[in-house]
Amino acid sequence: MTTTPATENSPVGSVDKALVLLGILAEAGPEGMTLRDIAAAGDLNKASVHRLLRALMHRGYADQSPNDQRYRLGDAALELGHAFGAGENLSALFAPALASISHRTQELVHLGQMDGVRVLYLDKVEPERTLRVWSRIGSRTPAARTAMGRAMLAADGIRGAALTAYAQATEAADTAHAGTAISPAHLASVVDLTAERGWSTEIEENEQGIACVGAALTRPGGRSVAVSVTGPIERMDESRRAEVAALLREELDRLAPAGFVLAPLG
């Protein structure tokens, strides 16, 4: 998630600073960050950051490797995100569909839902063959540069000026997983194409060497969800993406939980 520096306007300054640090660690991903870099990213005093990190570590929201001394997001923080999306037991409901899609494509499959201007990763099924992709259940990524996010934007009817905030969320600080900054104009064209054909795509905009396709499902009175298929760019050329997208829609139409409907074509 993109963070803003702690300010004096916060009702509780220490809490605000701790939340800023959590956002910085979330963006850093599994590589983590040094104390110096965290302090610089949050525009905070190094000694203050060290104290706050020790407090976060005490509750499991941060972790420090004994090997490189870099700080990373702790399991407690990841469990919060997982619990948020698990309230409806969506992971269990979509488990048959995700397993079938991964089996048929032999690629990595994700389930996600919108959380503000970002996608919250609810679940994933990994293929038998290995694929090095940075993704963690409970993590969040700007919706504008993910296949799942683009599919949900199209399905939810988000258009025009309403897309600006989603595009701006991709202008993150330079981290190991910052991805590509997406302009509002580009996002608008991508969302229009997604709505037209009923599935989305993302090609090396979120992670180098990786391409994804996604499809969204809507439901009356509830938030939409999306499922994506992720693979290395050499296996996911244009024809393969179209093939996988057709299979993805077919399996979701067949196995999606009751009440969820695929976003229509056109």
C-alpha positions in Angstrom: 0.0 0.0 0.0 1.1 3.6 -0.6 1.8 5.4 2.6 1.8 9.1 3.5 4.2 10.5 6.1 3.0 10.8 9.7 1.7 14.3 10.4 1.0 16.4 13.4 -2.7 16.4 12.5 -3.1 12.8 13.6 -5.1 12.4 16.8 -2.5 10.0 18.2 0.9 10.6 16.7 2.6 7.4 17.8 -0.2 5.3 16.4 -0.1 7.1 13.1 3.6 6.6 12.8 3.3 2.9 13.5 0.7 2.6 10.8 3.0 4.4 8.4 5.7 1.9 9.2 3.3 -1.0 8.5 2.5 0.4 5.1 6.2 0.8 4.3 7.0 -2.8 5.3 4.0 -4.0 3.3 5.4 -2.3 0.1 8.9 -3.7 0.8 7.7 -7.2 0.4 9.8 -10.3 1.5 13.1 -8.5 0.8 12.4 -6.2 3.7 14.1 -2.9 4.4 16.9 -1.5 6.6 16.2 0.8 9.5 17.8 3.7 7.6 15.6 3.2 4.5 12.4 2.8 6.6 13.1 6.0 8.4 13.8 7.8 5.1 10.7 6.4 3.5 8.5 7.5 6.4 10.3 10.8 6.9 10.7 9.9 10.5 13.5 10.0 13.1 15.6 6.9 13.1 15.5 6.4 16.9 11.8 6.8 16.9 11.4 4.3 14.1 13.6 1.8 16.0 11.3 2.1 19.1 8.2 1.7 17.0 9.6 -1.3 15.2 10.4 -3.0 18.5 6.8 -2.5 19.6 5.5 -3.9 16.3 7.8 -6.9 16.6 6.5 -7.5 20.2 3.0 -8.1 18.8 4.2 -9.9 15.7 3.4 -7.1 13.2 7.0 -6.8 12.2 9.9 -9.2 12.0 13.7 -8.8 11.7 16.0 -11.3 10.1 19.0 -12.3 12.2 21.0 -12.8 9.0 20.7 -9.4 7.3 19.0 -7.3 10.0 16.3 -6.1 7.6 12.8 -5.6 8.8 9.8 -7.3 7.2 6.1 -7.4 7.7 5.2 -9.9 10.5 2.7 -12.8 10.3 0.2 -10.9 12.6 -0.2 -8.2 10.0 -0.8 -10.7 7.2 -3.3 -12.6 9.3 -5.4 -9.4 9.7 -5.8 -9.1 5.9 -6.6 -12.8 5.6 -9.2 -12.5 8.4 -10.8 -9.5 6.7 -11.4 -11.4 3.5 -12.2 -14.6 5.2 -15.3 -13.2 6.9 -17.5 -14.7 4.2 -15.3 -17.8 3.9 -14.7 -16.8 0.2 -11.5 -18.9 0.1 -13.5 -22.1 0.9 -16.3 -21.1 -1.4 -14.0 -20.6 -4.4 -11.6 -23.5 -3.6 -13.1 -25.9 -6.2 -12.9 -23.3 -8.9 -9.4 -22.2 -8.1 -8.1 -25.8 -7.9 -9.8 -26.7 -11.3 -8.4 -23.6 -13.0 -4.9 -24.2 -11.7 -5.1 -27.9 -12.7 -6.3 -27.1 -16.2 -3.8 -24.3 -16.9 -0.9 -25.5 -14.8 -0.4 -21.9 -13.7 -0.7 -19.9 -10.5 -4.3 -18.8 -9.7 -5.3 -16.0 -7.3 -8.6 -14.9 -5.7 -9.0 -11.2 -4.8 -11.3 -8.5 -3.7 -11.2 -4.7 -3.7 -9.9 -2.9 -0.6 -10.1 0.8 -1.4 -7.9 1.4 -4.5 -6.1 -1.9 -4.0 -6.7 -5.6 -4.4 -6.6 -7.7 -1.3 -5.2 -11.2 -2.1 -7.6 -13.7 -0.4 -6.2 -17.0 -1.6 -4.0 -18.7 -4.2 -3.4 -22.1 -5.7 0.1 -22.9 -7.0 0.8 -25.2 -9.9 2.8 -28.3 -9.7 5.6 -26.7 -11.7 7.4 -23.9 -9.8 6.8 -20.3 -10.6 8.7 -17.5 -8.9 6.1 -14.8 -8.3 5.8 -12.4 -5.4 2.4 -12.8 -3.9 1.2 -13.4 -0.3 -2.3 -14.0 1.0 -3.3 -10.9 2.9 -1.1 -8.6 0.8 -2.5 -5.7 -1.2 -1.4 -4.3 -4.6 -2.7 -1.3 -6.6 -5.8 -2.5 -8.5 -4.9 -0.5 -11.6 -1.8 -2.6 -12.4 -3.3 -6.1 -11.7 -5.5 -8.2 -13.8 -7.9 -8.8 -10.9 -8.2 -5.1 -10.1 -8.9 -4.2 -13.7 -11.5 -6.9 -14.1 -13.3 -5.6 -11.0 -13.1 -2.0 -12.1 -14.8 -2.9 -15.4 -17.4 -5.1 -13.7 -18.2 -2.5 -11.1 -18.7 0.2 -13.7 -15.9 2.4 -12.6 -15.2 4.9 -15.4 -13.9 8.3 -16.2 -12.7 10.6 -13.5 -13.4 7.9 -10.9 -10.4 6.0 -12.2 -7.9 8.7 -11.3 -7.5 7.6 -7.7 -6.8 4.1 -8.8 -4.1 5.3 -11.3 -2.5 7.5 -8.7 -2.2 4.6 -6.3 0.3 3.1 -8.7 2.7 6.0 -8.2 4.3 4.3 -5.2 7.7 4.9 -3.8 10.5 3.0 -5.5 10.6 -0.4 -3.9 11.4 -3.9 -5.0 7.8 -4.5 -6.0 6.7 -1.0 -7.1 5.7 -2.1 -10.5 4.7 0.3 -13.3 3.0 3.7 -12.8 -0.3 3.7 -14.7 -1.8 6.8 -16.2 -5.5 7.5 -15.9 -5.8 7.5 -19.8 -4.1 4.1 -20.1 -6.2 2.7 -17.2 -9.4 4.0 -18.9 -8.5 2.3 -22.2 -7.6 -1.0 -20.4 -10.9 -1.0 -18.4 -13.0 -0.3 -21.5 -11.3 -3.2 -23.3 -11.8 -5.4 -20.3 -15.5 -4.6 -20.2 -15.9 -5.3 -23.9 -14.4 -8.8 -23.9 -15.2 -9.8 -20.3 -11.6 -10.5 -19.1 -8.6 -8.4 -18.3 -4.9 -8.6 -18.9 -1.7 -7.3 -17.3 1.7 -7.8 -19.0 4.8 -7.1 -16.9 3.2 -4.1 -15.3 3.1 -5.6 -11.8 6.1 -7.8 -12.0 8.8 -8.2 -14.6 8.6 -11.3 -16.7 5.1 -12.1 -15.6 1.7 -11.8 -17.4 -1.8 -12.3 -16.0 -5.4 -12.6 -17.1 -8.4 -12.0 -14.9 -12.2 -12.2 -14.7 -14.6 -10.7 -12.2 -17.8 -11.9 -10.7 -20.5 -9.8 -9.3 -23.4 -10.5 -6.9 -26.5 -8.6 -5.7 -25.9 -6.6 -2.5 -22.2 -7.7 -2.1 -18.8 -6.8 -3.3 -17.4 -8.3 -6.5 -14.4 -10.6 -6.5 -12.0 -11.6 -9.2 -9.8 -14.6 -10.1 -6.6 -14.4 -12.1 -4.2 -16.8 -13.8 -0.5 -15.8 -13.7 2.4 -17.2 -15.7 5.8 -16.3 -17.1 5.6 -14.1 -20.2 7.2 -16.8 -22.4 4.2 -19.1 -21.7 1.6 -16.3 -21.8 1.8 -14.9 -25.3 -1.3 -13.2 -26.9 -2.9 -16.4 -28.1 -2.3 -18.2 -24.8 -3.8 -15.3 -22.8 -6.9 -15.5 -24.9 -7.1 -19.3 -24.5 -6.6 -19.1 -20.7 -9.2 -16.3 -20.4 -11.8 -18.4 -22.2 -11.0 -21.3 -19.9 -11.1 -19.0 -16.8 -14.5 -17.8 -17.7 -15.7 -21.3 -18.5 -14.6 -22.7 -15.1 -15.9 -19.8 -13.1 -19.3 -20.0 -14.9 -19.3 -23.7 -14.0 -17.9 -23.7 -10.5 -18.5 -20.2 -8.9 -20.4 -20.2 -5.7 -24.2 -19.6 -5.8 -25.0 -15.9 -6.1 -21.8 -15.0 -8.0 -22.2 -14.1 -11.7 -19.5 -13.6 -14.3 -19.2 -10.0 -15.6 -21.0 -10.0 -18.9 -19.3 -9.5 -22.3 -19.5 -6.1 -23.9 
